[in-house]
Amino acid sequence: MTTATPTSSRRAIAAATIGNALEWFDLAVYALMASYIGRTFFPENDPGVQLVQAYAVFGVTYLIRPLGGLVIGAYADRHGRKKALMLTIWLMVAGTFLLAVLPGYDTLGIVAPLGVVVARLLQGFAAGGEFGAATSFLVEQNERRKSFLGSFQFASQGLSTLMAAGFAAVLTAVLSDAAMTSWGWRVPFVFGLLIGPVGYYIRRYVDESPALRADEPVPSPVWSVFRHHWAGLLIAGGALVVSTALNFILQYLPTFGVKELGLDDSLSFVALFVTGVILTVGTPVVGLLADRFGRLVIMVPAAVLIGIGVVPLFAWVTAVPSFLTLTAVMTILGLLKAAYFGALPSVMSDAFPVRARATGLSFSYNTAVGIFGGFTPTIATALITATGSQIAPGYYLLAVSFVSIAALAAGYRTRGIR
């Protein structure tokens, strides 16, 4: 396999990371601002119903992501990672722009919530192809450092969570509730628009993946994936399940702290800010360790600890509802998440050959995220409502941890993933 130069690898990290950061910044901001978005675009008088409706739109947009993954992933496998990455960033900017400027229900009536759905579908379609193209681009720079390079795919998620939480904490601290509902929640979306031109410029001048330069394209990457690589789809998607569910639980916890535990808005978002720091810094460190000592020796224990630890952690934060407890719980979960997903992009990549990799990664990633991630806040809220137990979301995370452990075991047996 051809290896990129250190300079090219650094450019690749910047190119892949900035687009992924825009994607996850948009997602994190939407989750954190869901209560204000619900008041703006949905007509129900019950705040709880508005919140569920806003989260439902958050989940519904994930339904289009597998389609975006197949279309843009196949484009990346046939025509290059670089061209696909340039396309996705402009599509994501378009979706973010529509949500940032769209008038509310009081102005547009039923058109307003429909506009929100269109904005999220557009952003979701673009994001569907982003993961496969960007992850393939990263891990293909250097075979011996693929865990470290691939870790920047998820480190950028931590960075975007960090920025989103910072915006939420500052805005809710300095603006009144009326101002947040009127215009304050739009501020971070406007900021997100600034990332687009910068990301496009960087991606335009980066070199193509060295692996593609050494490998011939296949006629139909989509056909190849579904005909020959079903096992890869199950391994990659299954390995992702616990990570993506935990990610959305972390984004949900500040809202949980405000709505269910009565904590202060800005302090709850500060707790998420701390978690963002851990994920941003810790994930590449885990990637370095995985390249040296092996990936599964780190990931499997982390998945086990997530599974057995989340219920006691939920019980703790509900029994002692305070800012310090919420911060401690989110810190622990952030450390476990960093340990698990530092090497995850390279593990998922090894489930597919080069010329079907972006397609396979995109479809497996977006299917798993759509099922186990996009609806996680809705599921968590519904579980609390149905059971009357505030620790109910912890049992959901316990269940999905077993799915990922089984997928890692299958990757070890059938793909030689270590």
C-alpha positions as CSV (number, residue, x, y, z in Angstrom):
1,M,0.0,0.0,0.0
2,T,1.3,3.5,-0.9
3,T,1.9,5.7,2.1
4,A,1.4,9.4,2.2
5,T,4.1,11.8,3.4
6,P,3.8,13.3,6.9
7,T,2.8,16.6,5.4
8,S,0.1,15.0,3.3
9,S,-1.1,13.1,6.4
10,R,-1.4,16.3,8.4
11,R,-3.4,17.9,5.5
12,A,-5.6,14.9,5.4
13,I,-6.4,15.2,9.1
14,A,-7.3,18.8,8.7
15,A,-9.4,18.2,5.6
16,A,-11.4,15.2,7.1
17,T,-11.7,16.7,10.6
18,I,-13.2,20.1,9.7
19,G,-16.1,18.7,7.7
20,N,-16.9,16.0,10.4
21,A,-16.7,18.8,13.0
22,L,-19.3,20.8,11.1
23,E,-21.6,17.7,10.9
24,W,-21.4,16.9,14.6
25,F,-21.5,20.5,15.7
26,D,-24.8,20.9,13.8
27,L,-26.1,17.7,15.4
28,A,-25.0,18.6,18.9
29,V,-26.4,22.1,18.7
30,Y,-29.7,20.8,17.6
31,A,-29.9,18.3,20.5
32,L,-28.9,20.9,23.0
33,M,-31.3,23.6,21.6
34,A,-34.1,21.1,21.2
35,S,-36.4,22.7,23.7
36,Y,-36.1,26.2,22.1
37,I,-36.4,24.7,18.6
38,G,-39.6,22.9,19.7
39,R,-41.1,26.2,21.0
40,T,-40.2,28.0,17.7
41,F,-41.4,25.4,15.1
42,F,-44.1,23.3,16.8
43,P,-47.5,24.6,17.9
44,E,-48.3,22.4,20.9
45,N,-48.8,24.2,24.2
46,D,-47.3,21.4,26.2
47,P,-43.5,21.9,26.5
48,G,-42.9,18.2,26.9
49,V,-44.8,17.4,23.6
50,Q,-42.7,20.1,21.9
51,L,-39.5,18.6,23.1
52,V,-40.5,15.1,21.9
53,Q,-41.5,16.6,18.5
54,A,-38.2,18.3,18.2
55,Y,-36.3,15.1,19.1
56,A,-38.5,13.1,16.7
57,V,-37.3,15.4,13.8
58,F,-33.8,14.8,15.1
59,G,-34.4,11.1,14.7
60,V,-36.3,11.1,11.5
61,T,-33.5,12.8,9.6
62,Y,-31.3,9.8,10.3
63,L,-33.6,7.7,8.1
64,I,-32.1,9.4,5.0
65,R,-28.5,9.0,6.1
66,P,-28.1,5.4,4.8
67,L,-29.3,6.6,1.3
68,G,-26.8,9.5,1.4
69,G,-24.2,7.0,2.5
70,L,-24.8,4.7,-0.4
71,V,-24.9,7.5,-3.0
72,I,-22.0,9.6,-1.8
73,G,-20.0,6.5,-0.6
74,A,-20.2,4.9,-4.0
75,Y,-19.1,8.3,-5.5
76,A,-16.1,8.3,-3.2
77,D,-15.2,4.7,-4.1
78,R,-15.4,5.3,-7.9
79,H,-14.3,9.0,-8.3
80,G,-12.2,9.7,-5.2
81,R,-12.4,10.6,-1.5
82,K,-11.5,14.2,-2.3
83,K,-14.4,14.9,-4.7
84,A,-16.9,13.3,-2.3
85,L,-15.6,15.4,0.7
86,M,-15.9,18.6,-1.3
87,L,-19.5,17.7,-2.2
88,T,-20.6,16.8,1.4
89,I,-19.4,20.0,3.0
90,W,-21.5,22.2,0.7
91,L,-24.6,20.1,1.2
92,M,-24.2,20.2,5.0
93,V,-23.8,24.0,4.9
94,A,-27.0,24.3,2.9
95,G,-29.0,22.3,5.5
96,T,-27.5,24.3,8.4
97,F,-28.2,27.6,6.6
98,L,-31.9,26.7,6.1
99,L,-32.4,26.0,9.8
100,A,-30.5,29.1,10.8
101,V,-32.8,31.5,8.9
102,L,-36.1,29.7,8.8
103,P,-39.0,31.7,10.4
104,G,-41.0,30.0,13.1
105,Y,-44.5,28.5,13.3
106,D,-46.1,31.9,14.3
107,T,-44.9,33.3,10.9
108,L,-45.2,30.4,8.5
109,G,-47.6,28.0,10.1
110,I,-47.3,24.4,9.1
111,V,-44.6,25.3,6.6
112,A,-42.2,26.0,9.5
113,P,-42.0,22.4,10.9
114,L,-41.9,21.1,7.3
115,G,-39.0,23.4,6.6
116,V,-37.2,22.0,9.6
117,V,-37.7,18.5,8.3
118,V,-36.3,19.5,4.9
119,A,-33.3,21.2,6.5
120,R,-32.5,18.1,8.6
121,L,-33.0,15.7,5.6
122,L,-30.6,17.8,3.5
123,Q,-28.0,17.8,6.3
124,G,-28.6,14.2,7.0
125,F,-28.1,13.1,3.3
126,A,-24.7,15.0,3.2
127,A,-23.6,13.7,6.6
128,G,-24.5,10.2,5.4
129,G,-21.6,10.2,2.9
130,E,-19.2,12.2,5.1
131,F,-18.3,9.4,7.5
132,G,-17.3,6.8,4.9
133,A,-15.4,9.2,2.7
134,A,-13.6,10.9,5.5
135,T,-12.7,7.8,7.5
136,S,-11.4,6.0,4.4
137,F,-9.4,9.1,3.5
138,L,-7.8,9.1,7.0
139,V,-7.0,5.4,7.5
140,E,-5.6,5.1,4.0
141,Q,-2.8,7.6,4.6
142,N,-0.6,5.2,6.6
143,E,-1.3,1.5,7.3
144,R,1.0,1.5,10.4
145,R,-0.7,4.5,12.0
146,K,-4.3,3.9,10.9
147,S,-5.7,3.8,14.4
148,F,-4.2,7.1,15.3
149,L,-5.1,8.8,12.0
150,G,-8.6,7.3,12.0
151,S,-9.1,8.5,15.6
152,F,-9.4,12.1,14.3
153,Q,-12.7,11.1,12.8
154,F,-14.1,10.8,16.3
155,A,-11.9,13.4,18.0
156,S,-13.5,15.9,15.8
157,Q,-16.8,14.8,17.3
158,G,-15.4,15.7,20.7
159,L,-14.3,19.0,19.4
160,S,-17.7,19.8,18.0
161,T,-19.4,18.7,21.2
162,L,-17.0,21.0,23.0
163,M,-17.9,24.0,20.8
164,A,-21.6,23.2,21.0
165,A,-21.6,22.9,24.7
166,G,-19.6,26.1,25.0
167,F,-22.2,28.0,22.9
168,A,-25.1,26.5,24.9
169,A,-23.5,27.3,28.3
170,V,-22.7,30.9,27.4
171,L,-25.9,31.7,25.6
172,T,-28.1,30.3,28.3
173,A,-26.1,32.1,31.0
174,V,-26.2,35.6,29.4
175,L,-29.6,35.5,27.6
176,S,-33.1,35.3,29.0
177,D,-35.3,32.4,28.2
178,A,-37.4,34.6,25.9
179,A,-34.3,35.8,24.0
180,M,-33.1,32.2,23.6
181,T,-36.5,31.2,22.2
182,S,-36.7,34.2,20.0
183,W,-33.2,34.2,18.4
184,G,-30.5,33.0,20.7
185,W,-30.7,29.3,19.7
186,R,-29.9,30.4,16.1
187,V,-26.5,31.9,17.0
188,P,-24.5,28.6,16.9
189,F,-26.0,27.6,13.6
190,V,-24.9,30.8,12.1
191,F,-21.4,30.2,13.5
192,G,-21.5,26.7,11.9
193,L,-21.9,28.3,8.5
194,L,-18.5,29.9,8.8
195,I,-16.8,26.5,8.9
196,G,-18.1,25.6,5.4
197,P,-15.9,27.8,3.2
198,V,-12.8,27.1,5.3
199,G,-13.4,23.4,5.0
200,Y,-14.0,23.5,1.3
201,Y,-10.8,25.5,0.7
202,I,-8.8,22.9,2.7
203,R,-10.4,19.9,0.9
204,R,-9.9,21.4,-2.5
205,Y,-6.1,21.5,-2.1
206,V,-5.5,18.2,-0.3
207,D,-4.0,15.2,-2.2
208,E,-6.2,12.2,-3.0
209,S,-6.0,9.0,-0.9
210,P,-2.8,7.0,-1.7
211,A,-4.7,3.7,-1.5
212,L,-7.0,4.8,-4.4
213,R,-4.1,5.7,-6.6
214,A,-2.8,2.1,-6.3
215,D,-6.2,0.3,-6.7
216,E,-8.5,-0.1,-9.6
217,P,-12.2,1.0,-9.2
218,V,-15.0,-1.6,-9.3
219,P,-18.0,-1.1,-11.6
220,S,-20.6,-0.8,-8.8
221,P,-19.4,-0.4,-5.2
222,V,-23.0,-0.6,-3.9
223,W,-23.5,-4.0,-5.7
224,S,-20.2,-5.2,-4.4
225,V,-21.0,-4.3,-0.8
226,F,-24.4,-6.0,-0.8
227,R,-23.3,-9.0,-2.8
228,H,-20.0,-9.8,-1.1
229,H,-19.6,-7.9,2.1
230,W,-22.7,-8.4,4.3
231,A,-20.5,-9.7,7.1
232,G,-18.5,-6.5,7.0
233,L,-21.7,-4.5,7.3
234,L,-22.7,-6.4,10.4
235,I,-19.3,-6.2,12.0
236,A,-18.8,-2.5,11.3
237,G,-22.3,-1.5,12.2
238,G,-22.4,-3.7,15.3
239,A,-19.1,-2.4,16.6
240,L,-20.4,1.1,16.4
241,V,-23.7,0.5,18.2
242,V,-22.6,1.1,21.8
243,S,-20.4,4.1,20.9
244,T,-23.2,6.0,19.0
245,A,-25.8,5.2,21.6
246,L,-23.5,6.5,24.3
247,N,-22.7,9.6,22.3
248,F,-26.3,10.6,22.2
249,I,-26.8,9.7,25.8
250,L,-24.0,12.2,26.6
251,Q,-25.8,14.9,24.5
252,Y,-29.1,14.0,26.2
253,L,-27.8,14.2,29.7
254,P,-27.7,18.0,30.0
255,T,-31.3,18.2,28.9
256,F,-32.0,15.3,31.4
257,G,-30.4,17.3,34.1
258,V,-32.5,20.4,33.3
259,K,-35.9,18.7,32.7
260,E,-35.8,15.7,35.1
261,L,-33.4,16.8,37.9
262,G,-34.1,20.6,38.0
263,L,-30.5,21.6,37.4
264,D,-29.5,25.0,36.1
265,D,-29.3,25.2,32.3
266,S,-25.9,26.7,31.9
267,L,-24.3,24.4,34.5
268,S,-25.7,21.3,32.8
269,F,-24.1,22.4,29.5
270,V,-20.8,23.1,31.3
271,A,-20.8,19.4,32.2
272,L,-21.0,18.5,28.5
273,F,-18.2,20.9,27.8
274,V,-15.9,18.9,30.2
275,T,-16.8,15.7,28.3
276,G,-16.0,17.4,25.0
277,V,-12.5,18.2,26.3
278,I,-12.0,14.5,27.3
279,L,-13.1,13.2,23.9
280,T,-11.1,15.7,21.9
281,V,-7.8,15.1,23.7
282,G,-8.3,11.4,24.8
283,T,-9.3,9.9,21.5
284,P,-6.1,10.4,19.5
285,V,-4.1,9.2,22.6
286,V,-6.1,5.9,22.5
287,G,-5.5,5.7,18.7
288,L,-1.7,5.9,19.4
289,L,-2.0,3.2,22.0
290,A,-4.0,1.0,19.8
291,D,-1.4,1.2,17.0
292,R,1.2,0.0,19.5
293,F,-0.7,-2.6,21.6
294,G,-3.7,-3.7,19.5
295,R,-7.2,-2.4,19.2
296,L,-9.4,-5.0,20.7
297,V,-7.4,-5.3,24.0
298,I,-8.6,-1.7,24.6
299,M,-12.0,-1.7,23.1
300,V,-13.5,-4.9,24.6
301,P,-12.8,-3.9,28.2
302,A,-14.2,-0.4,27.5
303,A,-17.4,-1.9,26.1
304,V,-17.8,-4.2,29.1
305,L,-17.3,-1.3,31.5
306,I,-19.9,0.9,29.6
307,G,-22.4,-1.9,29.8
308,I,-22.1,-2.7,33.5
309,G,-21.4,0.9,34.7
310,V,-24.1,3.0,33.1
311,V,-27.0,1.9,35.3
312,P,-25.2,2.6,38.6
313,L,-24.1,6.0,37.1
314,F,-27.6,6.9,36.2
315,A,-28.8,5.8,39.6
316,W,-26.1,8.0,41.2
317,V,-27.0,11.2,39.3
318,T,-30.7,10.8,40.0
319,A,-30.1,10.0,43.7
320,V,-27.7,13.0,44.1
321,P,-28.9,15.5,41.5
322,S,-26.2,18.2,41.5
323,F,-23.8,19.8,39.1
324,L,-20.8,18.0,40.5
325,T,-22.5,14.6,40.3
326,L,-23.6,15.3,36.7
327,T,-20.1,16.4,35.8
328,A,-18.5,13.3,37.4
329,V,-20.9,10.9,35.6
330,M,-20.3,12.6,32.3
331,T,-16.5,12.6,32.9
332,I,-16.5,8.8,33.5
333,L,-18.7,8.1,30.5
334,G,-16.5,10.4,28.4
335,L,-13.3,8.5,29.4
336,L,-15.0,5.2,28.6
337,K,-16.2,6.4,25.3
338,A,-12.8,7.8,24.3
339,A,-11.2,4.4,25.2
340,Y,-13.8,2.6,23.1
341,F,-13.9,4.7,20.0
342,G,-10.3,5.8,19.6
343,A,-9.6,2.8,17.5
344,L,-13.1,2.2,16.2
345,P,-12.8,3.9,12.8
346,S,-9.8,1.7,11.8
347,V,-11.6,-1.4,13.0
348,M,-14.7,-0.6,10.9
349,S,-12.5,0.2,7.9
350,D,-10.8,-3.2,8.1
351,A,-14.2,-4.9,7.5
352,F,-14.1,-3.7,3.8
353,P,-11.7,-3.7,0.8
354,V,-10.4,-0.4,-0.5
355,R,-12.8,0.1,-3.4
356,A,-15.9,-0.7,-1.4
357,R,-14.7,0.9,1.8
358,A,-16.4,4.3,1.7
359,T,-19.7,2.7,0.6
360,G,-19.6,0.0,3.2
361,L,-18.5,2.3,6.0
362,S,-21.1,4.9,5.1
363,F,-24.0,2.4,5.0
364,S,-23.0,0.5,8.1
365,Y,-22.3,3.6,10.1
366,N,-25.5,5.5,9.1
367,T,-27.7,2.4,9.5
368,A,-26.4,1.8,13.0
369,V,-26.5,5.5,13.9
370,G,-30.0,5.8,12.6
371,I,-31.3,2.9,14.6
372,F,-29.3,3.1,17.8
373,G,-28.3,6.8,17.8
374,G,-30.7,9.1,16.1
375,F,-33.6,8.0,18.2
376,T,-31.7,7.5,21.4
377,P,-32.9,10.8,23.0
378,T,-36.5,10.0,22.0
379,I,-36.1,6.4,23.4
380,A,-34.6,7.7,26.6
381,T,-37.4,10.2,27.1
382,A,-40.0,7.6,26.3
383,L,-38.5,5.1,28.7
384,I,-38.6,7.5,31.5
385,T,-42.2,8.4,30.7
386,A,-43.3,4.8,30.4
387,T,-41.5,3.4,33.4
388,G,-41.5,6.4,35.7
389,S,-37.9,5.5,36.4
390,Q,-35.2,8.1,35.7
391,I,-32.5,5.5,35.4
392,A,-34.3,3.6,32.5
393,P,-32.0,5.0,29.8
394,G,-29.1,3.1,31.5
395,Y,-30.7,-0.2,30.8
396,Y,-30.9,0.7,27.1
397,L,-27.2,1.3,27.0
398,L,-26.5,-1.9,28.9
399,A,-28.4,-3.9,26.2
400,V,-26.6,-2.3,23.2
401,S,-23.1,-2.9,24.8
402,F,-23.6,-6.6,24.3
403,V,-24.3,-6.0,20.6
404,S,-21.0,-4.3,20.1
405,I,-19.0,-6.9,22.0
406,A,-20.5,-9.6,19.8
407,A,-19.6,-7.7,16.6
408,L,-16.0,-7.2,17.8
409,A,-15.8,-11.0,18.5
410,A,-17.0,-11.7,14.9
411,G,-14.5,-9.3,13.5
412,Y,-11.7,-11.1,15.4
413,R,-12.8,-14.5,14.0
414,T,-13.7,-13.7,10.4
415,R,-11.6,-10.6,9.5
416,G,-8.6,-11.1,11.7
417,I,-9.1,-7.8,13.4
418,R,-6.9,-7.4,16.4
